[in-house]
């Protein structure tokens, strides 16, 4: 067997699948020695990729409100309704008309993440001449290539080998103890193969069972090996086995040291939640791994994407629920574990679906689809405009953003990749102008989340101020929400308050008549669900 073939199959052939919480995990053993030039790339930042395998239907994920009639005409059997108890959810009324989006009604978790300033969406991501083959298009996304290029290395592998050079000879070491990447799955993805042909992954299923398996197989290595071609290959294989034992012990150690949150609200369906819980527990235990890859399957919805009786239910609805409930739980857990500043999560799918439905309550292979990025450090909001449904090509959407610009932006602005590393990843030409995905906070400016939230939820004005006998609180809500407004003194004692079980979207005014109270400073407390704003008022009666 050629070395390249052996390496491609080492995860399955020599180590076999392992389980952690019933899940397969691939540990990309691409550890390398840190070098001064790459110090900015080894700053503790972590990238978690989630593959939506099969091709996600972007048009039933994000409904273009400004073109709703056209949208319904081209997919009448599966269109999400604009009225009724299961109508689409309005995403953001502050966006322009050409960005107004409705969410699938089972995307409430995404709405929570978006309203919290934790989500950035890049509209209509793809590449020239998008290939409709699952296998070929997946290879293109993993390798960072164009439609007419055939590469046997991946952009993640090239990034890791450039940032952590001299693998596998010098690793693991004291500066980088862990695999550079971990893939949740039963095989090693092409995306983590380096240009030398050596993959940056080994296939495992759990830090604990990986340890038990790796340390329990093999046998006593030969004391002497002949100085021949086959002897050199045997030495190389024995070195890989030795490193696998080292990684196994380390992964078991950090997993046992780490913990999960008992309060994170993960999805109870599917296994994506369990995959993300593995990642968060490893990170909380001190794992230094740079790139993780998780996967959710089932998006190849040629038939029964929706139920015949209800276009808002069916396979796609269940997948969206699982996806965004899992990511919401992951973000909640990262926050509780003190990890939210170091982790960025991005989804991708090999292609989207056709704009036209196919008559089987489904959609066929298409072109562009939205890509989601989550984290405390994102620039929240929408990048790009709604697809033009009057300008389809063979029934397909036209892409707006090349996927290489998206991944290149993440590597440059989040992971800190320098020009040399971007050259290696083949993303240099796509990052001459990066997308505004990552927030670059300037000294003295507000975090992007705070500005984003205050634009959509909060107090617009308090009048009069100073206050005598009454005060008007003028505020706005992006979506219907329970609401509490109260006025308290500096000791926290409530002077007057009003509560609503649900207050609708839009601008509102509430008037408070003040009782006779001592003059001085008081606080207006405004709470809408998870959002809270406080403002000072001066009472002069």
C-alpha positions in Angstrom: 0.0 0.0 0.0 1.3 3.5 -0.9 2.0 5.8 2.0 -0.6 8.2 0.9 -3.3 5.5 0.7 -2.2 4.2 4.1 -2.5 7.7 5.6 -5.9 8.3 4.1 -7.1 5.1 5.7 -5.2 5.0 9.0 -8.1 6.3 11.0 -10.4 3.4 9.9 -8.0 0.6 9.1 -5.5 0.7 12.0 -7.4 2.4 14.8 -11.0 1.7 14.1 -14.0 3.6 15.2 -14.3 4.6 18.9 -17.2 6.2 20.8 -17.6 9.0 23.2 -21.2 9.4 24.4 -22.0 7.1 21.4 -20.2 9.4 19.0 -17.3 8.8 16.6 -14.5 11.4 16.9 -11.6 11.9 14.5 -8.5 13.4 16.1 -6.4 15.3 13.6 -3.0 14.6 14.9 -1.4 17.6 13.3 0.6 19.0 16.2 3.6 21.1 15.5 6.3 23.2 17.1 5.3 26.8 17.6 7.5 29.3 15.8 7.8 33.0 16.6 6.5 34.0 13.2 3.3 32.2 13.8 2.8 33.5 17.4 -0.3 35.5 16.3 -1.9 32.3 15.0 -1.4 30.4 18.2 -3.3 32.9 20.4 -5.8 30.4 21.8 -8.4 31.1 19.2 -10.4 28.0 18.2 -12.5 27.4 15.1 -15.4 24.9 15.1 -16.8 23.8 11.7 -20.2 22.2 11.4 -20.8 20.5 8.0 -24.5 20.4 6.9 -24.1 17.3 4.8 -26.4 16.9 1.9 -27.0 20.5 0.8 -29.1 22.8 2.9 -32.1 24.5 1.3 -31.4 28.2 1.9 -34.7 29.5 0.6 -36.7 27.6 3.3 -34.1 28.6 5.9 -34.3 32.3 5.0 -37.4 33.4 3.2 -36.9 36.6 1.1 -39.8 38.7 2.3 -39.4 41.4 -0.4 -40.0 38.7 -3.0 -42.5 36.6 -1.2 -45.0 36.2 -4.1 -42.3 35.0 -6.4 -40.9 32.7 -3.7 -44.4 31.1 -3.3 -44.9 30.8 -7.0 -41.7 28.9 -7.7 -42.2 26.4 -4.8 -45.9 26.3 -4.0 -45.9 22.9 -2.3 -43.2 23.7 0.2 -43.2 27.5 0.7 -43.3 28.7 4.3 -46.5 30.7 4.9 -46.6 34.4 5.6 -49.7 34.1 7.9 -51.1 31.7 10.4 -49.8 30.1 13.6 -46.8 28.6 11.7 -45.9 31.6 9.6 -42.3 32.7 9.1 -40.5 34.6 11.9 -39.4 38.1 10.9 -35.7 38.3 11.5 -34.8 42.0 11.8 -37.0 45.0 11.0 -34.0 47.3 11.0 -32.6 45.7 7.8 -33.2 47.3 4.4 -35.9 46.0 2.1 -33.5 43.9 0.0 -32.3 42.1 3.2 -35.6 41.6 4.9 -35.8 37.9 5.8 -38.3 35.5 7.3 -37.0 32.5 9.3 -38.4 29.0 9.2 -40.8 28.9 12.2 -38.6 26.2 13.9 -35.6 28.6 13.9 -36.5 30.3 17.2 -33.1 29.3 18.6 -31.4 31.0 15.7 -33.5 34.1 16.4 -32.3 34.1 20.0 -28.7 33.9 18.9 -29.1 36.6 16.3 -30.9 39.0 18.7 -28.2 38.4 21.3 -25.6 39.6 18.8 -24.0 36.2 18.4 -24.7 35.4 14.7 -23.4 36.6 11.4 -24.9 35.4 8.2 -23.2 35.4 4.8 -25.9 35.2 2.1 -25.6 33.0 -1.0 -22.2 31.5 -0.6 -20.8 29.3 -3.4 -18.2 29.3 -6.2 -18.0 29.5 -10.0 -19.8 26.7 -11.8 -21.0 25.0 -8.6 -20.7 21.2 -9.0 -23.9 19.3 -8.2 -22.1 16.2 -7.0 -22.0 15.6 -3.3 -18.6 14.1 -3.5 -17.0 16.5 -5.9 -18.4 19.6 -4.3 -17.5 18.5 -0.8 -13.9 17.9 -2.1 -13.9 21.5 -3.5 -15.0 23.0 -0.2 -12.5 20.9 1.8 -9.5 21.5 -0.5 -10.1 25.3 -1.1 -10.1 24.7 -4.9 -12.0 25.9 -7.9 -14.4 23.8 -9.9 -11.6 22.9 -12.4 -8.9 22.2 -9.8 -8.2 18.8 -8.3 -6.1 18.9 -5.1 -5.2 16.1 -2.7 -4.6 18.5 0.3 -7.1 20.5 2.3 -7.1 24.2 3.2 -7.3 23.3 7.0 -4.3 20.9 6.6 -2.3 23.5 4.7 -3.1 26.1 7.3 -2.1 23.9 10.2 1.1 22.7 8.5 2.1 26.2 7.7 1.4 27.4 11.3 2.9 24.4 13.0 5.7 23.3 10.7 7.9 20.1 10.7 5.1 17.6 11.4 5.3 14.7 12.2 8.9 14.7 13.4 8.7 17.1 16.3 5.3 16.5 17.7 3.7 16.5 20.2 5.9 18.9 22.2 5.7 21.0 25.4 4.3 24.0 23.5 1.6 22.1 21.7 0.5 18.9 23.5 -2.7 18.2 21.6 -3.8 17.3 18.1 -4.1 20.4 16.0 -7.6 19.3 15.0 -10.3 17.0 16.1 -12.9 15.6 13.7 -16.1 14.1 15.0 -16.8 11.3 12.5 -15.8 7.8 11.4 -13.2 8.9 8.8 -10.6 11.5 8.1 -11.7 14.3 5.9 -9.7 15.5 2.9 -9.8 19.0 4.4 -7.1 18.1 6.9 -4.6 16.5 4.5 -1.3 18.4 4.1 0.5 18.9 0.8 3.0 16.2 1.8 0.2 13.7 1.7 0.3 13.2 5.5 -3.2 13.7 6.9 -3.7 15.9 10.0 -6.2 13.4 11.4 -6.5 10.0 13.0 -9.9 8.5 13.4 -11.2 7.9 16.9 -14.5 7.9 18.7 -13.7 9.1 22.2 -10.8 10.3 24.2 -11.3 7.5 26.7 -12.0 4.7 24.3 -9.4 6.0 21.9 -6.9 5.6 24.8 -8.0 2.1 25.6 -7.9 1.0 22.0 -4.6 2.5 21.0 -2.7 1.4 24.1 -4.2 -2.1 23.8 -3.2 -2.9 20.2 0.0 -3.6 18.4 2.6 -5.5 20.3 6.3 -5.3 21.0 8.0 -3.5 18.2 11.0 -5.1 16.5 14.3 -4.2 18.1 16.1 -3.8 14.8 14.7 -2.8 11.4 16.6 -3.4 8.2 17.9 -0.3 6.4 15.7 -0.8 3.3 12.8 1.0 1.7 10.4 -1.2 3.6 12.3 -0.8 6.8 12.0 3.0 6.5 8.3 2.6 5.9 8.0 0.4 9.0 9.9 2.9 11.1 7.6 5.6 9.9 4.5 3.6 10.8 5.9 2.7 14.3 6.5 6.4 14.8 2.9 7.2 13.9 1.8 4.5 16.4 3.9 6.0 19.1 2.4 9.4 18.5 -1.1 8.0 18.6 -0.4 6.6 22.1 0.9 10.1 23.2 -2.2 11.8 21.8 -4.5 9.1 23.3 -3.1 9.7 26.8 -3.4 13.4 26.4 -6.9 13.4 25.1 -8.1 11.1 27.9 -6.4 13.4 30.4 -8.0 16.7 29.2 -11.4 15.0 28.7 -11.5 13.7 32.3 -10.3 17.1 33.6 -13.0 19.0 31.7 -16.7 19.3 32.3 -20.0 20.2 30.7 -22.7 22.6 31.8 -25.7 21.2 33.5 -27.9 24.2 32.4 -27.1 24.6 28.7 -30.3 24.1 26.7 -29.1 21.7 24.0 -31.3 20.0 21.4 -32.5 16.6 22.7 -32.8 15.2 19.2 -30.0 14.0 16.9 -26.4 13.7 17.9 -25.0 17.2 17.0 -25.5 18.3 20.6 -23.4 15.4 21.9 -20.7 16.2 19.4 -20.5 19.8 20.5 -20.5 18.7 24.2 -17.4 16.7 23.5 -15.7 19.7 22.0 -16.7 22.0 24.9 -15.6 19.5 27.5 -12.2 19.0 25.9 -11.7 22.7 25.7 -12.7 23.2 29.3 -10.1 20.6 30.2 -7.3 22.6 28.6 -7.2 21.1 25.1 -5.2 23.3 22.7 -6.7 21.9 19.5 -7.2 24.6 16.9 -9.8 23.3 14.5 -12.8 21.0 15.2 -15.1 19.5 12.7 -18.6 18.2 13.6 -21.3 17.0 11.2 -25.0 16.8 10.8 -26.4 14.7 8.0 -29.8 14.5 6.2 -30.0 17.7 4.2 -30.3 15.9 0.8 -34.0 16.6 0.7 -35.1 15.5 -2.7 -38.4 14.2 -1.3 -40.5 14.9 1.8 -38.5 17.9 2.7 -41.8 19.0 4.0 -45.0 17.1 4.8 -47.8 17.3 2.2 -50.2 18.5 4.9 -47.9 21.2 6.3 -45.0 22.9 4.6 -43.5 23.9 7.9 -43.0 20.3 9.1 -40.9 17.5 7.8 -37.3 16.5 7.4 -35.9 20.0 6.9 -37.8 21.4 9.9 -36.4 18.7 12.2 -32.9 19.4 10.9 -33.1 23.1 11.4 -34.5 22.6 15.0 -31.6 20.2 15.8 -29.0 22.4 14.2 -29.8 25.7 15.9 -31.0 24.2 19.2 -27.6 22.5 19.4 -25.6 25.6 18.6 -27.6 27.7 21.1 -26.8 25.1 23.8 -23.1 25.2 22.7 -23.0 29.0 23.0 -24.7 28.8 26.4 -22.2 26.2 27.6 -19.1 28.1 26.3 -20.3 31.2 28.2 -20.7 29.2 31.4 -17.3 27.6 31.0 -15.6 30.9 30.3 -14.7 29.9 26.7 -17.0 32.1 24.6 -14.2 34.6 23.9 -12.0 32.0 22.2 -14.4 29.9 20.1 -15.9 30.8 16.7 -18.4 28.4 15.1 -19.1 28.3 11.3 -21.5 26.1 9.3 -21.1 25.1 5.6 -22.9 22.9 3.2 -21.6 21.5 -0.1 -24.3 23.4 -2.1 -27.8 24.7 -1.7 -31.0 23.4 -3.3 -32.8 24.6 -6.5 -35.0 27.6 -6.1 -37.8 25.6 -7.8 -39.5 22.7 -5.9 -39.5 19.4 -7.6 -43.1 18.2 -7.1 -42.1 15.6 -4.5 -42.3 18.0 -1.6 -38.6 18.5 -2.0 -35.8 20.2 -3.8 -33.0 19.0 -6.0 -29.3 19.8 -5.9 -28.8 23.5 -6.4 -26.1 26.2 -6.0 -25.6 28.9 -3.4 -26.7 28.7 0.3 -26.3 30.8 3.4 -23.3 30.3 5.7 -23.7 31.0 9.4 -21.0 32.1 11.8 -21.5 32.3 15.6 -19.6 33.7 18.5 -19.1 36.6 20.8 -16.6 38.2 18.5 -18.6 38.3 15.3 -20.0 41.3 13.7 -23.7 40.4 14.1 -26.1 40.8 11.2 -26.5 39.9 7.6 -23.7 40.2 4.9 -25.1 40.3 1.4 -28.6 40.8 0.0 -31.5 38.4 -0.7 -31.0 36.3 -3.8 -32.8 37.7 -6.9 -35.6 35.3 -7.7 -36.2 37.0 -11.0 -32.6 36.3 -12.1 -32.3 32.5 -11.8 -30.0 30.4 -13.9 -31.5 27.1 -14.9 -33.8 27.4 -11.9 -30.8 28.1 -9.5 -29.7 31.0 -7.4 -26.6 32.9 -8.3 -23.9 33.1 -5.6 -22.8 36.4 -4.1 -19.8 35.4 -2.0 -17.0 32.9 -2.8 -16.6 30.3 0.0 -12.8 30.9 -0.1 -13.4 34.5 0.9 -15.4 33.4 3.9 -12.9 30.8 5.1 -10.0 33.1 4.2 -11.5 35.9 6.2 -12.0 33.6 9.2 -8.4 32.4 9.0 -7.0 35.9 8.7 -9.2 38.0 11.0 -10.0 35.3 13.6 -7.1 32.8 13.6 -4.5 35.4 12.8 -3.1 33.8 9.7 -0.3 35.9 8.1 0.3 36.4 4.4 2.6 33.4 4.1 0.0 31.1 5.7 -2.8 32.5 3.5 -0.6 31.8 0.4 -0.3 28.2 1.6 -4.1 27.9 2.0 -4.6 29.3 -1.5 -6.9 32.0 -0.1 -4.6 35.0 -0.6 -6.4 36.3 -3.7 -9.7 36.0 -1.8 -8.6 38.0 1.2 -7.3 41.1 -0.4 -10.7 42.4 0.8 -12.1 40.5 3.8 -15.7 40.3 4.7 -17.0 42.0 7.9 -17.5 38.8 9.8 -15.2 39.4 12.8 -15.6 42.5 14.9 -12.4 44.5 15.3 -13.1 46.6 18.4 -11.3 49.9 18.6 -10.2 51.3 21.9 -13.0 53.2 23.6 -15.7 51.8 21.3 -18.6 49.6 22.4 -18.5 45.8 21.7 -20.4 44.9 18.6 -23.0 43.0 20.6 -24.0 45.9 22.7 -24.5 48.3 19.8 -26.4 45.6 17.8 -28.7 44.8 20.7 -29.4 48.4 21.6 -30.4 49.1 18.0 -33.1 46.5 18.3 -34.1 46.4 22.0 -34.1 49.2 24.5 -35.1 52.6 25.7 -35.2 55.4 23.1 -36.1 58.3 25.4 -37.2 59.2 29.0 -39.2 62.4 29.3 -39.3 64.7 31.2 -36.0 64.4 33.0 -35.7 65.8 35.7 -39.0 64.2 36.7 -41.8 65.8 38.7 -45.1 63.9 38.8 -44.9 61.6 35.9 -42.3 60.1 33.5 -42.8 58.7 29.9 -40.5 55.7 28.9 -40.3 55.3 25.1 -38.8 52.1 24.0 -38.6 49.6 21.1 -38.8 45.8 20.7 -37.6 43.7 17.8 -40.0 40.9 18.5 -42.9 40.1 20.8 -41.5 39.6 24.3 -42.6 39.6 28.0 -41.7 43.0 29.4 -41.0 44.5 32.8 -40.4 48.2 33.5 -39.8 49.6 37.0 -38.4 52.6 38.8 -36.2 51.8 41.8 -34.2 53.8 44.2 -30.4 53.5 44.7 -31.0 50.8 47.4 -32.9 48.7 44.9 -36.3 49.3 46.4 -39.1 49.3 43.7 -41.1 52.6 43.6 -43.4 51.7 40.8 -43.6 49.1 38.0 -45.6 47.5 35.2 -45.4 44.0 33.7 -46.7 42.6 30.4 -46.9 38.9 29.5 -46.2 39.8 25.9 -45.5 43.2 24.4 -45.5 43.3 20.5 -42.8 44.3 18.0 -42.4 48.0 17.5 -42.1 51.3 19.4 -44.1 51.8 22.6 -44.6 54.5 25.3 -45.4 53.8 28.9 -46.3 56.6 31.4 -45.6 56.2 35.1 -47.3 58.4 37.7 -44.8 58.9 40.5 -45.9 58.9 44.2 -44.5 61.4 46.6 -40.8 60.4 47.0 -37.6 62.1 48.1 -35.8 64.1 45.5 -32.7 62.5 44.1 -31.4 59.9 41.5 -33.5 56.9 40.6 -33.1 54.1 38.1 -35.4 53.0 35.3 -35.0 49.2 34.8 -36.3 47.9 31.5 -36.3 44.1 30.9 -37.5 42.3 27.8 -36.8 38.6 28.1 -33.1 38.3 28.3 -32.4 41.9 27.4 -32.0 44.5 30.2 -31.4 48.2 30.1 -31.0 50.7 33.0 -31.2 54.5 32.8 -30.9 57.2 35.5 -33.5 59.8 36.1 -33.5 62.8 38.5 -36.6 63.4 40.6 -37.3 66.9 41.6 -40.8 67.2 43.2 
